Amino acid sequence: MIRGVDHLGVAVPDLADAADRWERLLGTEASPPEAVADQGVRVAFLAAGATHVELLEPTDPETPVGRFLARRGPGLHHICFAVDDLDEALAHLARSGARLIDRSPRRGAGGARIAFLHPSALGGVLVELRESRRGDPEGGEAP
């Protein structure tokens, strides 16, 4: 079911500033910023070995990431796992009694099919599932 860690989502107040700092740290270039309107964020990805770091800047203080920043400040927002079949993974989790934010997939960055599990499902950690596309390397491939 789980192929590996796809990415770590990091909430940031300023995407350009954060991308600059992360680029210097990782020695890699961030992807061009992308707006994900239905989630109220602008994102950029950076390769970090076999996984990625997703920087999330809220487009409004009342979005989920905006509220996260107001409550907790910048930092780790979620962990994303790559799955082969998102519909199957969600059905399995629902049968197992996991609390789901998304009962069916939605579109995320790069048009990927994604879904979120409620933090109460896994000890307070917000978990995203991202369907791997055929040909993706182990752990998926962020845009």
trRosetta pair geometry for C-beta under 8 A, 3 or more apart (Angstrom, degrees):
i j d omega theta_ij theta_ji phi_ij phi_ji
1 83 5.9 -20 170 -136 67 102
1 84 7.2 -121 -142 25 31 94
1 88 7.4 -139 -122 113 93 106
1 89 5.6 126 -167 -103 106 93
1 92 6.7 -86 -117 55 145 164
2 81 5.0 -40 -139 175 104 133
2 82 7.3 102 -165 72 59 55
2 83 6.1 -48 -101 -92 45 79
3 6 8.0 62 73 -65 103 87
3 81 7.4 146 45 172 65 81
3 82 4.2 -51 58 96 114 104
3 83 6.5 178 -2 -99 92 23
3 84 6.4 115 -51 -48 114 77
3 132 5.6 21 11 -35 159 146
3 138 6.0 -158 167 -158 101 63
3 139 5.9 -160 119 -74 97 29
3 140 6.5 121 81 -35 132 81
4 50 7.2 -49 147 134 148 121
4 51 7.5 -135 137 -82 107 99
4 81 7.1 -177 100 -150 21 75
4 82 5.7 5 57 40 66 109
4 138 5.4 65 0 157 145 86
4 139 3.4 -63 89 -87 125 81
4 140 7.3 -158 68 5 90 80
5 8 7.2 6 175 -51 124 80
5 51 4.9 -13 104 -105 103 138
5 79 6.6 -61 -135 -174 104 101
5 80 7.1 96 -167 78 65 57
5 81 6.2 -59 -107 -103 43 62
5 82 7.5 59 127 1 9 88
5 139 5.8 -3 66 -143 48 113
6 51 6.7 117 144 -142 14 88
6 52 7.0 -24 151 34 60 100
6 80 4.4 -62 63 114 108 102
6 81 6.1 121 -3 -164 95 10
6 82 4.1 122 -68 -51 104 87
6 128 7.9 -86 57 96 125 102
6 130 4.8 -43 15 47 177 129
6 132 7.8 -156 -95 -79 117 85
6 139 5.8 169 -91 170 45 72
6 140 3.9 -4 -118 54 100 138
6 142 6.5 120 164 -60 90 91
7 45 6.8 -76 -119 -131 147 107
7 51 5.9 158 -97 175 44 92
7 52 4.0 -33 -104 74 105 90
7 53 6.5 160 -164 -98 94 13
7 54 4.7 71 146 -21 140 104
7 80 4.8 12 55 49 74 122
7 130 7.8 35 19 2 98 151
7 140 7.8 -82 -22 86 84 123
7 142 5.1 59 -58 -65 134 137
8 48 7.9 -30 26 46 109 148
8 51 7.0 62 -11 141 86 132
8 52 7.6 -165 26 95 63 51
8 53 5.5 -24 64 -116 92 66
8 54 6.9 -174 84 25 39 78
8 76 6.5 -52 178 -132 109 95
8 78 7.7 177 -160 91 48 48
8 79 5.8 -22 -112 -110 70 67
8 80 7.3 -154 -77 19 24 82
9 54 4.7 -28 -105 73 67 110
9 56 5.6 27 -174 -21 99 128
9 76 7.4 95 81 -164 59 56
9 77 4.4 -68 113 69 101 105
9 78 4.2 17 44 52 125 85
9 79 7.4 -139 18 -69 83 22
9 80 6.4 84 -29 -26 101 106
9 128 7.0 73 -20 3 134 136
10 18 7.4 -176 110 -176 119 139
10 53 6.1 2 0 -175 122 100
10 54 6.9 162 20 80 71 53
10 55 5.6 -30 71 -108 98 57
10 56 6.6 170 79 18 42 85
10 74 7.3 33 169 -180 90 86
10 75 6.7 -93 -150 163 80 19
10 76 6.0 -44 -104 -98 71 41
10 77 6.1 158 -121 3 14 95
11 56 5.2 -42 -103 75 54 105
11 58 7.6 17 -153 -32 100 94
11 65 5.2 -179 -122 -160 108 94
11 68 5.2 -143 -88 105 166 125
11 69 5.3 -152 153 -70 127 88
11 72 7.7 88 62 79 144 110
11 74 5.8 -154 98 -136 77 52
11 75 6.4 0 50 53 93 45
11 76 7.9 21 13 106 83 8
11 77 4.2 107 -33 -63 95 121
12 15 6.1 121 89 -87 123 47
12 17 7.5 -167 169 74 124 89
12 18 3.8 -22 -156 -54 160 158
12 55 5.2 -12 10 -166 135 98
12 56 6.6 139 21 65 77 48
12 57 5.5 -45 80 -80 86 78
12 69 8.0 -3 113 -99 5 125
12 74 5.3 40 -112 -131 50 114
13 18 8.0 139 47 -41 52 118
13 57 6.9 55 167 -132 13 87
13 69 5.9 127 -78 -159 83 146
13 74 6.2 -86 -13 -68 86 109
14 17 4.0 37 104 23 120 116
14 18 6.1 153 85 -16 64 89
14 57 6.6 38 -137 -118 9 128
15 18 5.8 -61 -142 42 27 108
15 19 5.9 30 160 -23 66 108
15 33 5.8 80 138 -108 148 125
15 42 5.4 -74 -45 99 159 113
15 43 7.7 -150 -124 -117 131 16
15 44 6.0 121 -174 0 111 116
15 55 5.8 129 -136 125 78 121
15 57 3.8 -86 -50 -24 99 142
16 19 5.9 -53 -144 34 26 111
16 20 6.5 29 155 -21 60 105
16 33 8.0 -48 -70 -54 72 135
17 20 5.8 -55 -154 32 29 113
17 21 6.6 24 153 -14 64 106
18 21 5.8 -57 -149 38 34 109
18 22 6.0 26 157 -13 70 110
18 55 5.0 158 113 -148 130 138
18 57 7.4 -177 24 -67 134 104
18 74 7.7 -168 -95 -148 126 138
19 22 5.9 -58 -140 43 29 106
19 23 6.0 36 157 -26 65 107
19 30 4.1 -63 -153 -7 110 164
19 33 7.9 -97 -51 -68 151 93
19 44 5.2 1 -94 83 123 155
19 46 7.4 163 -140 -55 73 119
19 55 6.0 -136 -71 34 75 164
20 23 5.8 -53 -146 31 25 113
20 24 6.7 22 156 -16 60 105
21 24 6.0 -59 -155 35 30 108
21 25 6.4 26 152 -17 66 110
22 25 5.5 -55 -144 39 35 112
22 26 5.8 9 166 2 71 113
22 30 6.7 79 82 -70 114 113
22 46 5.3 -167 136 -2 123 163
22 53 6.2 -142 -160 93 141 145
22 55 6.6 -147 0 -61 155 128
23 26 6.5 -68 -135 51 22 91
23 27 7.6 87 171 -86 53 8
23 28 6.4 -120 -137 78 64 47
23 29 6.0 28 -130 -113 116 38
23 30 5.7 -85 -68 -21 105 91
23 46 6.7 -144 -82 -115 60 135
24 27 7.6 19 -174 -70 24 48
26 46 5.5 125 54 153 158 130
26 47 7.3 162 156 81 137 59
26 48 5.7 -86 -128 -98 134 82
26 53 7.3 -155 -55 15 151 132
28 46 5.4 131 90 -169 114 93
28 47 5.1 -120 179 56 164 90
28 48 7.6 -143 28 -73 145 52
29 46 7.5 -162 102 -122 23 87
30 44 4.3 32 173 156 120 127
30 45 6.8 148 -157 73 70 32
30 46 5.0 -49 -98 -73 69 93
30 55 7.1 -24 -135 16 133 130
31 34 7.3 -15 119 -16 116 108
31 44 5.3 -177 63 -159 75 71
31 45 4.5 26 9 48 125 82
31 46 7.4 -144 -5 -67 76 45
31 142 7.7 -135 -18 125 146 100
31 143 5.9 108 -164 114 168 82
32 44 7.1 -129 118 -117 15 98
33 42 5.0 11 -176 172 114 112
33 43 7.0 148 -152 73 64 31
33 44 5.1 -52 -92 -65 60 102
34 42 6.8 160 78 -158 34 64
34 43 5.5 -27 62 62 87 83
34 44 7.2 141 13 -81 76 52
34 109 5.5 111 89 -143 137 96
34 110 7.1 45 136 -53 177 62
34 143 6.9 18 -14 93 156 149
35 41 7.6 169 -150 97 52 43
35 42 5.2 -34 -94 -100 63 78
35 59 7.1 53 -140 -73 101 138
36 39 4.5 2 117 40 112 111
36 40 7.8 -33 92 28 77 22
36 41 5.3 2 53 64 101 86
36 42 7.6 167 15 -98 71 26
36 43 6.1 23 -8 -1 115 116
36 108 6.3 -5 -135 -162 143 53
36 109 5.4 -74 -67 -72 127 71
37 40 7.3 29 -173 -72 34 40
37 59 7.8 -19 -122 17 52 163
38 106 7.0 -125 106 169 145 132
38 107 7.4 90 35 67 137 88
39 63 7.1 79 152 -170 51 124
39 64 7.2 -58 -169 37 77 114
39 65 7.6 58 152 -13 94 114
39 108 7.3 32 -26 -126 145 73
40 58 5.9 9 135 -153 98 78
40 59 5.0 -132 -171 41 66 99
40 60 5.6 -71 -162 34 121 96
40 62 7.9 -95 -164 86 162 63
40 63 3.0 -158 111 -113 144 138
40 64 7.0 136 57 24 121 72
40 65 6.8 -169 96 30 95 99
40 66 6.9 -62 134 -11 128 111
41 56 4.8 -32 -158 -161 142 89
41 57 6.3 132 -161 67 77 44
41 58 5.9 -52 -100 -102 72 41
41 59 6.3 -148 -89 -16 17 89
41 63 6.7 178 -55 139 73 153
41 65 5.2 63 -86 15 115 151
42 56 7.8 142 71 -156 44 44
42 57 4.7 -20 59 63 93 103
42 59 6.2 105 -25 -69 87 93
43 54 5.6 -13 -163 -174 118 97
43 55 6.4 151 -153 77 59 57
43 56 5.6 -14 -99 -98 88 62
43 57 7.5 -174 -77 21 39 73
43 109 5.0 -71 69 -91 146 140
44 54 7.6 159 79 -154 36 53
44 55 5.0 -6 57 51 85 109
45 52 4.8 -6 -168 179 107 134
45 53 7.0 150 -155 76 56 47
45 54 5.4 -24 -98 -99 78 69
45 55 7.6 -164 -79 15 28 75
45 109 7.4 147 -42 133 115 151
45 142 4.3 -173 -144 129 155 130
45 143 5.9 142 11 69 141 67
46 52 6.4 148 73 -161 40 78
46 53 4.8 -11 57 55 97 98
46 55 7.4 49 -6 -19 103 104
47 52 5.8 -49 -104 -103 40 79
48 51 5.5 -26 73 80 93 79
48 52 6.1 133 19 -124 87 22
48 53 5.2 69 -22 -23 132 95
50 137 7.3 -126 -152 124 86 125
50 138 6.8 -17 -172 86 125 94
50 139 5.3 98 149 30 99 155
51 139 5.7 -94 -88 165 74 143
52 142 3.9 -73 28 17 166 141
54 80 7.4 40 5 3 137 137
54 109 7.2 179 -139 18 129 158
54 142 6.5 -149 -73 -144 101 150
56 65 5.0 -128 140 -130 120 150
56 77 5.9 -43 40 19 140 161
57 65 7.5 125 148 127 10 141
58 61 6.6 99 117 -92 142 29
58 63 4.6 178 -148 56 107 121
58 65 4.2 -172 -73 91 95 99
58 66 3.5 151 177 -63 166 81
58 69 6.4 -125 -2 6 128 132
59 63 6.3 74 47 -26 72 148
59 66 7.9 -81 51 -53 40 119
60 63 5.1 110 64 -24 84 98
60 66 5.7 -70 100 -44 49 158
61 66 4.1 170 -153 177 27 130
61 67 7.4 96 164 -63 62 54
61 69 7.9 -102 -133 66 72 113
61 70 6.5 72 -166 -53 99 127
62 66 5.8 -3 18 83 16 141
62 67 6.8 34 -148 -53 33 96
63 66 4.3 97 48 5 76 108
63 67 7.0 -146 87 -5 38 84
64 67 5.9 -56 -147 37 29 108
64 68 6.3 34 152 -24 63 106
65 68 5.3 -48 -146 33 36 119
65 69 6.5 38 154 -20 65 101
65 77 6.6 -8 -120 -131 91 151
66 69 5.9 -53 -152 34 30 109
66 70 6.5 29 151 -18 63 106
67 70 5.6 -53 -147 36 35 113
67 71 6.2 26 157 -12 68 109
68 71 6.1 -65 -148 42 27 104
68 72 5.8 -34 176 33 67 112
68 77 5.9 59 152 -124 161 101
69 72 7.0 -79 -120 60 18 72
69 73 6.4 34 -160 -131 58 18
69 74 6.5 18 -127 -70 92 53
72 75 6.3 -92 135 43 111 120
76 79 7.8 6 -177 -54 113 80
77 126 6.6 -41 153 62 63 135
78 116 7.5 -66 -137 -128 153 107
78 125 7.5 115 -137 171 58 74
78 126 4.0 -71 -102 99 97 103
78 127 6.5 166 -166 -95 98 18
78 128 5.2 73 142 -14 138 102
79 125 6.3 -5 18 171 111 120
79 126 7.7 145 22 85 62 60
79 127 5.9 -24 70 -114 83 70
79 128 7.3 -167 95 29 35 79
80 114 7.7 -44 -139 -135 121 116
80 127 7.4 139 -99 -169 36 57
80 128 4.0 -27 -105 75 88 106
80 129 7.1 168 -158 -89 72 15
80 130 5.3 34 175 -11 118 115
81 127 6.8 0 3 -171 104 106
81 128 7.4 169 23 87 60 56
81 129 5.7 -24 68 -112 86 66
81 130 7.3 175 85 26 37 77
82 129 7.9 114 -125 -164 13 62
82 130 5.6 -41 -104 75 59 91
82 131 7.7 66 -159 -167 67 11
82 132 4.6 59 -179 -62 112 104
82 136 7.1 -150 -157 120 145 145
82 139 5.3 140 12 -171 137 30
82 140 3.3 -173 -95 -32 135 114
83 86 5.6 120 81 -84 121 58
83 88 7.9 -160 158 70 123 91
83 89 4.4 -15 -175 -50 162 152
83 129 5.1 3 -1 -171 126 109
83 130 7.1 149 22 69 77 38
83 131 6.0 -47 74 -103 82 53
83 132 6.7 -164 76 -4 28 89
84 88 7.7 -14 84 53 85 130
84 131 7.4 17 153 -151 15 74
84 132 5.8 -34 -100 44 45 110
85 88 3.8 38 107 21 119 118
85 89 6.3 158 90 -19 64 85
85 131 7.0 25 -130 -129 16 106
86 89 5.5 -54 -143 37 33 113
86 90 6.2 32 159 -17 67 105
86 105 4.9 67 122 -78 141 127
86 113 5.1 -145 14 122 158 117
86 114 7.5 -129 -126 -112 147 16
86 115 6.1 137 -173 2 115 115
86 129 5.9 145 -128 123 90 116
86 130 7.6 -51 -87 -179 120 15
86 131 4.0 -75 -32 -67 113 109
87 90 6.0 -56 -149 37 28 108
87 91 6.4 28 154 -18 63 108
87 104 7.8 7 -111 -139 81 71
87 105 6.9 -72 -68 -19 70 115
88 91 5.7 -56 -147 37 30 111
88 92 6.3 32 155 -20 65 107
89 92 5.7 -55 -149 36 30 113
89 93 6.3 27 155 -16 64 108
89 115 7.9 170 91 53 111 129
89 129 5.6 -171 115 -172 147 157
90 93 5.7 -55 -144 39 31 110
90 94 6.2 34 156 -21 66 106
90 100 6.5 67 -150 -121 93 150
90 102 7.4 -77 -117 106 133 83
90 103 6.7 120 175 -168 129 39
90 104 7.0 137 129 -100 169 32
90 105 7.3 -139 -28 -50 146 75
90 115 5.7 0 -82 87 121 170
90 129 7.4 -164 -63 61 81 152
91 94 5.8 -54 -146 36 29 112
91 95 6.4 29 155 -17 64 106
92 95 5.9 -57 -150 37 29 110
92 96 6.3 24 152 -17 64 111
93 96 5.5 -59 -146 40 32 112
93 98 4.1 -53 -180 45 92 134
93 100 6.3 110 112 -72 123 110
93 117 6.7 -107 -175 -102 153 118
93 121 7.6 20 -172 -160 117 145
94 97 7.9 63 177 -57 29 16
94 98 6.9 -77 -74 53 29 82
94 100 6.2 -34 -81 -18 85 135
94 103 7.0 61 -85 -136 132 85
98 117 5.9 -39 159 -144 123 119
98 118 7.9 169 163 38 78 88
98 121 4.3 51 -162 -142 91 124
99 117 7.0 103 84 -174 61 76
99 118 4.0 -42 111 41 107 132
99 120 5.3 16 44 75 144 105
99 121 4.8 -148 46 -64 77 95
100 103 5.4 114 102 -80 137 59
100 115 7.1 -15 -163 163 110 117
100 116 7.6 130 -169 93 65 54
100 117 5.9 -60 -114 -118 57 60
100 118 6.5 -163 -123 -12 3 90
100 121 7.5 51 -69 -62 44 147
101 115 7.4 168 70 176 84 72
101 116 4.0 -14 53 90 131 102
101 117 6.5 160 5 -146 89 5
101 118 5.3 138 -51 -67 81 69
102 105 6.8 69 148 -105 132 24
102 106 6.0 -113 -134 -4 141 104
102 114 7.7 89 43 119 167 66
102 115 3.8 -140 83 -148 127 85
102 116 5.3 95 0 36 105 68
103 115 8.0 -160 22 -149 6 131
104 115 7.3 -151 119 -99 17 126
105 113 4.2 7 179 -173 143 100
105 114 6.5 124 -154 57 85 25
105 115 5.2 -89 -103 -51 57 104
105 131 7.0 -6 -120 -21 146 125
106 113 7.6 142 69 -150 22 58
106 114 6.2 -40 68 67 72 77
106 115 6.8 118 16 -88 77 63
107 111 5.8 -35 -157 -144 111 46
107 112 7.1 129 -156 68 59 38
107 113 6.8 -45 -98 -96 52 47
107 114 7.3 68 -171 23 13 90
108 111 7.8 11 67 95 49 4
108 112 4.9 -32 61 69 97 92
108 113 7.5 77 13 176 92 4
108 114 3.7 37 -23 2 130 138
108 128 7.7 81 -92 -172 159 134
108 130 6.8 -79 46 -111 147 102
109 112 6.5 5 72 23 56 107
109 142 7.4 17 97 -163 126 90
109 143 5.6 -126 140 15 99 129
110 142 7.1 164 -5 -175 149 54
110 143 3.2 -173 -75 -59 131 127
112 130 5.3 7 152 -158 137 104
112 131 6.6 178 -177 53 86 76
112 133 7.6 -107 -116 -38 88 104
112 143 7.6 -136 -26 -39 112 100
113 130 7.2 134 82 -157 54 54
113 131 4.2 8 70 22 106 127
114 128 5.7 -12 -169 -175 114 106
114 129 6.6 155 -156 81 60 53
114 130 5.0 -19 -101 -99 87 72
114 131 7.4 -133 -73 4 42 77
115 128 7.3 155 81 -156 35 61
115 129 5.1 -9 59 54 84 102
116 126 6.6 -17 -162 -174 113 93
116 127 6.9 145 -157 84 62 49
116 128 5.3 -34 -98 -100 74 68
116 129 7.6 -174 -85 15 25 73
117 121 4.5 -83 164 52 113 150
117 122 6.5 64 111 -6 134 111
117 126 7.5 163 74 -161 69 46
117 127 4.4 0 45 65 113 102
117 128 7.8 -152 14 -76 75 23
117 129 7.2 72 -25 -21 98 101
118 121 5.2 113 66 -17 74 100
118 126 7.9 -56 -169 -117 24 68
119 122 7.0 -88 -161 55 41 75
119 123 8.0 -75 171 86 74 31
119 124 5.1 12 166 -156 110 30
119 125 6.0 166 -141 62 80 18
119 126 4.8 -41 -76 -68 93 64
119 127 7.9 140 -99 -2 49 73
120 124 7.4 30 -90 -74 40 44
121 127 7.0 -89 78 29 118 120
122 125 4.8 -56 102 56 107 98
122 127 5.5 54 24 -23 147 130
130 140 5.8 67 97 -133 118 166
132 136 4.5 -132 -167 52 96 142
132 140 4.7 -128 -102 -93 89 84
132 141 7.9 84 -142 11 83 72
133 136 5.0 109 58 -36 70 110
133 140 7.9 88 17 -140 70 79
133 141 7.5 -63 41 43 103 101
136 139 7.9 -127 145 76 109 44
136 140 5.0 -11 164 -134 145 41
136 141 4.5 -151 -141 1 94 98
137 140 7.5 -18 68 74 63 9
137 141 5.9 89 28 -64 85 103
